[in-house]
Amino acid sequence: MRPLLRAELIKLRTTRTFVALAAVAVATSVVIVCLITLLSEPREEDVLVDVFTTDTTSLFITILAIVGITGEWRHRTITSSLLAAPDRTRFLAAKVLAFAAAGALLSVLISVSIGIVGYVILSVRDLPTPELGELLGQFARNVEVAALLGAFGVGLGSLVRNQAVAIVFVLLLGFLIEPTLLALAPDVGIWGPFTGLPTAVQDISSEDIGFDDADFLSPGVAALGMLAWIGLLFAGGAALLQKRDLD
């Protein structure tokens, strides 16, 4: 497994798409923090969530993971990849682990960036800042979500081979389907893999994101829920991969 994982990490490091989207994710997060801290006055009880959860890794790593697995088919590199790693389940597992690690690493980079920018602007404006321990705890939860969604993206991409369809589905899921479920059927919406569960893992209350009727799960239970989604997608993707032709 180590050689496979190392190979997948090398692919990530040398792929221009990953570098470009990672740079966009960092820039987007920093811009959001600047806008929030410059144009509003976060209160002491809200500053941690309002400012320091503006980590866009979740969206970008999910898209990157989908591109990473579906690109194997789109660019017809799947044949050479599986010739080098004939065990298809291990191949898929290596991708899951690689994108989970990539998500965590990208989130750490973004956390450092928004932490520095946010603290500097809030301090200059003489606005409240969170305790260091609280901040590090929030960043750790952000990193956890990024890792989980990196793995989730690979699982989804292994089921939906068409790259465009998979990405559009994720966008619809995150920005339309799950918010609608949270508003109309919160008991169902809280189990959503792109909004409900990740928000709970980050320990953000439903009131903070505008869904007062939703009763989010505890962070630990939500993490288990995400792992269940990942396991389900992985099992389905591995089964399809075993049956698919490589042409």
C-alpha positions in Angstrom: 0.0 0.0 0.0 2.8 2.4 0.7 4.2 2.5 -2.8 0.7 3.0 -4.2 0.0 5.9 -1.7 3.4 7.4 -2.5 2.6 7.3 -6.2 -0.8 9.0 -5.7 0.8 11.7 -3.6 3.4 12.3 -6.3 0.6 12.6 -8.9 -1.1 15.2 -6.8 2.1 17.2 -6.2 2.9 17.3 -9.9 -0.6 18.0 -11.2 -1.2 21.6 -12.3 -4.9 21.3 -11.6 -4.2 20.5 -7.9 -1.7 23.4 -7.6 -4.1 25.8 -9.3 -7.2 24.9 -7.3 -5.2 24.8 -4.1 -4.0 28.4 -4.8 -7.6 29.4 -5.5 -8.8 27.8 -2.3 -6.2 29.7 -0.2 -6.9 33.0 -2.0 -10.7 32.6 -1.7 -10.5 31.9 2.0 -8.2 34.8 2.7 -10.4 37.2 0.7 -13.5 36.0 2.7 -11.7 36.6 6.0 -10.6 40.1 4.9 -14.1 41.0 3.9 -15.7 39.7 7.1 -13.1 41.4 9.4 -13.0 44.7 7.5 -16.7 45.1 6.7 -18.2 43.8 9.9 -17.6 43.8 13.7 -17.8 40.2 14.9 -18.8 39.8 18.5 -16.7 37.9 21.0 -19.2 35.0 21.1 -19.4 34.8 17.3 -15.9 35.6 16.1 -14.6 32.0 16.1 -17.3 30.7 13.8 -17.8 33.9 11.7 -14.2 34.5 10.9 -12.2 31.3 11.4 -14.4 28.7 9.8 -14.1 30.4 6.4 -12.0 27.5 5.1 -13.0 26.7 1.5 -11.0 23.5 1.4 -14.1 21.3 1.7 -15.5 22.4 -1.7 -12.2 22.5 -3.5 -10.8 19.2 -2.2 -14.1 17.4 -3.1 -13.9 18.7 -6.7 -10.2 17.9 -6.8 -10.9 14.3 -5.6 -13.6 13.9 -8.2 -11.2 15.2 -10.9 -8.5 12.9 -9.6 -10.4 9.7 -9.9 -12.6 10.5 -13.0 -9.5 11.9 -14.8 -8.0 8.4 -14.8 -10.8 7.5 -17.2 -11.1 10.8 -19.0 -7.4 10.8 -19.9 -7.2 7.0 -20.3 -4.4 6.7 -17.7 -6.5 4.1 -15.8 -4.9 1.2 -17.9 -1.3 2.1 -17.0 -2.3 2.8 -13.4 -3.8 -0.6 -13.0 -1.0 -2.3 -14.8 1.3 -0.9 -12.2 -1.2 -1.7 -9.4 -3.4 -4.7 -10.5 -5.3 -4.9 -7.2 -8.1 -2.5 -8.0 -9.4 -2.2 -4.5 -6.0 -1.2 -3.2 -5.6 1.3 -6.0 -8.9 2.9 -5.0 -8.0 2.8 -1.3 -4.7 4.6 -2.1 -6.6 7.4 -3.9 -8.9 7.7 -0.9 -6.0 8.1 1.5 -4.1 10.4 -0.8 -6.9 12.9 -1.2 -7.8 12.7 2.5 -4.2 13.6 3.2 -4.3 16.3 0.5 -7.4 17.8 2.0 -5.9 17.9 5.5 -2.7 19.5 4.2 -4.6 22.1 2.2 -6.8 22.9 5.2 -3.7 23.4 7.4 -2.3 25.8 4.9 -5.5 27.7 4.7 -5.9 27.7 8.5 -2.5 29.3 9.0 -3.3 31.9 6.3 -6.7 32.9 7.7 -5.4 32.7 11.2 -2.7 35.2 10.6 -4.8 37.5 8.5 -7.8 37.3 10.8 -5.8 38.0 14.0 -3.9 40.9 12.4 -7.0 42.7 11.1 -9.1 42.1 14.2 -6.2 43.3 16.5 -5.7 46.4 14.4 -9.4 47.2 14.6 -9.4 46.5 18.3 -12.0 43.8 17.9 -12.3 40.6 19.9 -10.2 37.5 19.0 -10.7 33.9 20.2 -8.4 32.2 22.6 -5.5 30.4 21.0 -6.8 27.0 22.3 -10.3 27.6 20.9 -8.7 28.7 17.6 -6.5 25.6 17.3 -9.5 23.3 18.2 -11.6 24.9 15.4 -8.8 24.5 12.9 -8.4 20.9 13.9 -12.1 20.3 13.2 -11.7 22.2 9.8 -8.8 19.8 8.9 -10.9 16.8 9.9 -13.7 17.9 7.6 -11.3 18.5 4.7 -9.8 15.0 5.1 -13.3 13.4 5.2 -14.5 15.3 2.1 -11.4 14.4 0.2 -12.1 10.7 0.8 -15.8 11.3 0.0 -15.0 12.9 -3.3 -12.9 9.9 -4.4 -15.8 7.6 -3.5 -18.3 9.7 -5.4 -16.1 9.9 -8.4 -15.5 6.2 -8.4 -19.3 5.7 -8.8 -20.0 8.6 -11.3 -17.5 8.2 -14.0 -18.5 11.3 -15.9 -16.5 14.2 -14.4 -18.8 17.0 -15.3 -21.9 15.1 -14.0 -20.1 14.3 -10.7 -19.0 17.9 -10.2 -22.4 19.4 -11.0 -24.0 16.9 -8.7 -21.7 18.0 -5.8 -22.6 21.6 -6.4 -26.3 20.9 -6.5 -25.9 18.7 -3.4 -24.1 21.4 -1.4 -25.9 24.5 -2.5 -29.4 23.3 -3.3 -30.4 19.8 -2.2 -29.0 19.7 1.3 -30.0 23.2 2.3 -33.5 22.5 1.0 -33.6 19.3 3.1 -32.3 21.1 6.2 -35.1 23.7 5.8 -38.0 21.3 4.9 -37.0 18.0 6.6 -34.2 18.9 9.1 -34.2 15.4 10.6 -33.2 14.1 7.2 -31.0 17.0 6.2 -28.7 16.6 9.2 -27.4 13.4 7.7 -26.3 15.1 4.5 -22.6 14.4 3.6 -21.8 17.8 2.3 -23.6 20.2 4.6 -25.3 18.6 7.6 -22.6 16.2 8.8 -19.5 18.4 7.9 -21.1 21.4 9.7 -21.7 19.2 12.8 -18.1 17.9 12.7 -17.0 21.5 12.7 -19.1 22.0 15.8 -21.1 24.8 14.2 -24.6 25.3 15.5 -27.6 25.2 13.2 -28.5 28.8 14.2 -25.1 30.0 13.0 -25.9 28.9 9.4 -29.5 29.9 9.4 -31.3 26.6 10.1 -32.8 27.1 13.5 -35.0 24.0 13.3 -32.2 21.6 12.6 -30.7 19.7 15.6 -27.2 18.8 14.5 -25.4 15.7 15.7 -22.4 15.9 18.0 -19.1 16.2 16.2 -18.1 12.6 17.1 -21.3 11.1 15.8 -21.2 13.3 12.7 -17.7 12.1 11.9 -18.9 8.5 12.2 -21.7 9.4 9.8 -19.2 10.8 7.3 -17.1 7.6 7.6 -20.3 5.6 6.9 -20.9 7.6 3.7 -17.3 7.1 2.7 -17.4 3.4 3.4 -20.6 3.0 1.4 -19.3 5.0 -1.6 -16.0 3.1 -1.5 -17.7 -0.3 -1.4 -19.8 0.6 -4.4 -16.9 2.2 -6.3 -14.7 -0.8 -5.6 -17.3 -3.2 -6.8 -17.8 -1.2 -10.1 -14.1 -0.9 -10.6 -13.7 -4.7 -10.5 -16.3 -5.1 -13.2 -15.4 -2.2 -15.5 -13.5 -2.6 -18.7 -10.5 -0.3 -19.1 -11.2 1.0 -22.6 
